[in-house]
Amino acid sequence: MASGVKPRVKVPKTAAAGETITIKTLISHKMESGQRKDKEGNVIPRSIINRFTCEFNGELVIDVTMEPAISTNPYFQFDATVPEAGEFVFTWYDDDGSVYDTKKSIEIA
């Protein structure tokens, strides 16, 4: 598991049924491409977040595959329609097999 990895998500607390909301996500991660070398000349192993998913009440909202050219601390902003109250589950997958996730609930106003 990479050190210092911290997922952050911003989801409105409430929405009207059927409303489209904007979701913002960011994960703090160094994103090493595997092409750089350290001071001793050794290749720094690749370590990137290679996939991001978001589900709402078990239904897939977004699924993104990332490649080594992705920036450090990847940020995603996307829209989702909220048909009912429920829970968003955000998951990031790391090359080393680590999985980082966080959940946010939303109520219908």
N, C-alpha and C positions, 0 to 999 in steps of 0.2 A: 504494500500500500504506500503510495506516495505521501510524503509529509507535507503538511500545510494546505491540504486540499479542503476547501470550504465551499459548499454549494449555497447560493442565495437565490431566492425566488420572491417575486412580487406579484400577488394575485389580489384583486379586490375582495373584501370581506363579504360583500353582498352584490347581487345582480338581479334583474328582473328575469323571469322565465323566458328563454329564447333570446336573451340579450347576447350580443357579441362583446367579449371583454378582451383587453390586451394583457398579455402575460409577459413578464420580463424575467429572464434567468441569467445567472452568471456563476461560473464555478472558478474559484482560484486554483490554478494548476500551472506548473511551469512549462509543460508541453515541450519536451525534448525530442527533436526530430530523429536522433540517432546518427546525425551526420557531423556533429561538432566533436572536438577533442578537448580533454582537460589539460591542465598545465604539464602533465607528464607525457602527453601525446596519445593517451588512451581514448578510444572512442567512448563517448558518453552514451549509454544505452538508450534506445528509443523509449519514451514514456509519454504517450498522448492519450487524451480522452478520445476514443475512437467511435463512440456512439452516444446519442442522447435521445431519450424517449420521454413522452408525457402521456399519461393516461387519465381519463376522467371516468370515475365509477367503473373501472375495468375496461373501458373502451379506448383504443389508441387514438390520440389526438395528433401527435407528430412523432416521427421517427427519422432522425438525422444521422447519417454516416459521415464521420469526419476523417480527413486524411492528414498526413504529417504537416502540410502547409497551413493548417489552422493556427490561429494566433494563440498566444498565451492568454489564459483566463477567458475562455470562449463565452461570448454573450449571445443570447438568442432572445428575440422579441417576436411574438406571434399572437394571432387572434384565435379565440376559441368561442364557440357558442355554448351557452350554459342552459340546457333544457330543464334542469332540476337542481336541487341542492345536492351537494356531494363533495367528493374529495379528489383533488388532483394529486397524482403521484409522478414525481420527476426523478429520472434515473440517468446517471452518467456511468459509462463503462470505460475502464482504463485498460491499457495494453497489458498490464501486469495481472489482470484478472480481478482487480478491485472493482467494486460497485459502490457508487455513492448515490444515496437517494434522500429525498425529502418530500414531505406531504404538506398540502395546504387545502383547507376546507373552504367552501363557499356556501353561503346561505341565499335563499331566494327572498327578495324583499317585496 
